[in-house]
Amino acid sequence: MKPADARKVKIREVAPRDGFQSWPDFVPTDRKIEVIRLLIEAGITEMETTSFVSPKAIPQMRDAAEVMAGVPKGGCLHSPLVPNLKGAQLALDHGADKLVVVISATDAHNLANVRRTVAESLTDLQAIFALARERDKPVMGALAVAFGCPYQGDVSDDEVFRLADAYINGGASSVILADTTGMATPTRIVKMVKGFTSRFPEIPYSLHLHNNRGTAMANLYAALEAGARTFDTALGGIGGCPNVPLAAGNLPTEDVVFMLEDMGYDTGIDLLKIIAAARRLEPILGGTLPGQVMKSGPRDPQLAAALCGINH
């Protein structure tokens, strides 16, 4: 990493996909687009905008085509998640800038998530990568349950690296290491980051950290210290795998931006605008969200009072 880049951190926003698909009620299309616009205005440059999946399996994503048609183009990469070749075709037909292909590191979770074994999911990869090359679009390979599976328990680094090999050999431009279950701890994060970067030194990667066991922010800090510079976060802290019992959300984007910017890192995201976006999201969803900075505001007392009604 060049010294000039050492203080830059990239945030990939996943609330429009991971968050909305996990919300119990369908979020109206116009409200989804409103939130996406607010995210882009705050400085988000890449997001998982939606997911092209079976509407029977995940009805909250049944408006994927309409969402893609209504979001602002330019200035932000729209990266829908796709579980198979059909999803990839639909995503590219509807203007995806990049594809995110997801396969679990264990058969047990992959069967629960997409009703296929890992080997069966891998059979689609060659066709997905060929289609993406034909359309000149990059593909990210997401590895779900990379730090632990709710059915199997521990997942070995070798299991994760075998799947990463399949993605990279197929042509993936980058990889997402997902703590889908919130089973990671800082020591496991550091071990994985160091192992991955040693084995795949030229491959960019992102960490996707869920907060099921309350360790997500500590895990982010540990990854940061180990050299990671790209993280998936979700506005308001919404999200969670549908196949993880009582799943908690993702790291709130506004909380991460607050911490990183105060530590001297450059996220390129306007803290005040991302707090305002999170506060707008709460009435849209009609429930209290996990994010904390949206409740307490920035450090400046006057700004905290103006944004969040905090009187010190």
Buried (B, 14 or more C-beta within 10 A) or exposed (E): EEEEEEEBBBBBBBBBBBBBBBBEEBBEBEBBBBBBBBBBBBBBBBBBBBBBBBEEBBEBBBBBBBBBEBBEEEEBBBBBBBBBBBBBBBBBEBBBBBBBBBBBBBBBBBBBBBEBBBEBBBEBBEEBBEBBEEBEBBBBBBBBBBBBBBBBEEBEBEBBBBBBEBBBEBBBBBBBBBBBBBBBBBEBBBBBBEBBBEEBEEBEBBBBBBBBBEBBBBBBBBBBEBEBBBBBBBBBBBBBBEBBEEBBBBBBBBBBBBBBBEEEBEBBBBBBBBBBBBBBBBEBBEEEBBBBBBBBBBEEEEBBEEBBEBEE
